[in-house]
């Protein structure tokens, strides 16, 4: 009887471990599945051009940031952002065709080192989005957040459409 109870206790313990630690942690390949494609760009917009003064940090657009850019920009993307918790950031800037160096619509796909440390960073983003809810949206899951923002509140509907599309993609992963 003791062996049976011990076996059940071990099975329950193992099940609890898998329930608590069984979350999906996304890797770099999720970025390819989520990022904004050319055919999704709203009419009148284009991939923005990086101005010469910013090329020291932003090498391209769209762009999977290098470590130096992650270190420099994380705290500028959202207040209190800790670059040490970030594994990857993919950035897409969409600009009005008449102002190709603008940043009218921006999408960041941020992968954190793990789901546990991501929770604190995602709370920071969600708090920031809460204060800027007329111009930003964040979708989060496990160790990833997709953060959209617009300069002009009249363009909010574009990021709402992107967020809906990304939510569908996330559900199919």
N, C-alpha and C positions, 0 to 999 in steps of 0.2 A: 504494500500500500504506500510506503514511504517513497519508493522508486516512482510509482505512478504520480504522486503529488509533486515530487521533484521535477519529473518530466513535464508536467502541466505548468509548473511555475517557470521553468526554463522557456517553454513555448510562449507563455504570456509575456515574459520579459523580452524575448526576441521580437515578438509582434509589436510591443510598445516601442522598441528601438526603431523598427522600420516605420512605424506611424510617425514618430517624432522627427526622424531624420530622412524620411523618404521623399522629400520634396525634390522637384526637378531643378537642377542647376544648369542654366543655359551656358553654352560655349559660343565661340566666335561664329560658328556656322549659322546661328539664329539671325545674325545681322543680315546676311545675304537673303534670308527668307523674309525679313521685315522691311528693309530699307525702301525708301521711296524710289520708284522706277521712273524712267523718262515718260512713260505713257500715263502716269498718274499726276503729272504736273498740271495744275489748273491753267485754263486758257489765260493768256496774258502774262504768265510767269515763266521763268526759266531757272536753271541752276545758276545761282548767283556767282559772280566773279569775285575772286579774292583780290582786294586792293594791294598794291605793292607794299605799303607800310605794314600790312598784316601777314605777309607771306613768311615772315620770320617764325611765326607761330602756326598759322594755318597754311599748310602746304598745298591743299587742293580742296575742291568741293564737288561732289560729296567726298568725304574723307574719313578713313579709320585713323584716328589720331595716334601719333607716336607718344612715347612716355613723356617727353618734354612738354608737349601740348596738353596732355592730361594733367600734368603737374601745374602748369600755368593757368589752365582754364577751369578746372573743376569748381573752385570756389567762386568763379565768376558766372558759371552756369546757374548755380543755386547757392544761396548764402550758407556758409559753413560747410560746403562740400569738402570732403576729405579725399584727396587724390590717392592716398595710401590704400583706400578701400576699393579703388576702381581698377578693374582689369582692362577694360576696353571702352572707348567711346567712339561711336560713329556719328558724324554730324552731316546734315544736309541743310543747305541754305537755299531757299527759293526767293528770287527777287523779281520784282516787276520788270518786264522787258524794257521799259523806258528808263529804268534805274538799275542796271545790271550789277552794280556794286553794293546794292542795298541788302538788307537782311529782313525782308518782309515776313517770311515764314521760316522757322527753324525747327528742325527735328533732331533730337539727340537720342540715340539708343545707347544706354549705359549698362554695361555688364560689371557687376561687382565681384569681388574675389569669391564670395560665398553668400548663401542665403541668410546666414545668421548675421553677418556684419552688414549686409545690405539693408536690413530692417531699419537701422538708425539713419542711414543715408536716405532711404526712401521716405522716412518720416519728415526729413528736412525738405525734400522736394515737395511732398504733399502739403506741408505747411506753407511753403512759398507759393504753390499753385493756389492754395486757398485765399491768399492775399491778392492774387492776380488772376482770379477766376474768369475775368472777362477777356483775358488774352493768353491763357495757358491751360494745358491739359496734361495730366500724367497718367500713364497706364503702368501698373507694376505687377510683377509676378516673380516670385522666388528671388533670384539674384539679378534681376533685370528691371529697368524702368525705361519706358519710352516717354520722352518729354517733348511736347510741342509748345511753341510760343509764337505769337504774332506781334508785330509793332502796332498795327492798326486794328482796332477792335472790329472794324467793318469786315475784316478778313477772318474773324473767328470761325465762321462757318466752314472755312477750308480745313482748319485743324480739327474741327468736329468730324468732318467727313474722313480725314486721315485716321483719326482715332477709332472711328467705327470700323474702317477697313483693317487697321492693325489689330483691333480686338478680335475680329473674325479670324485673322491669320494666327493669332496667339491660341485661339481655341482649337485650331486644327493642328497645332504642333504636337 
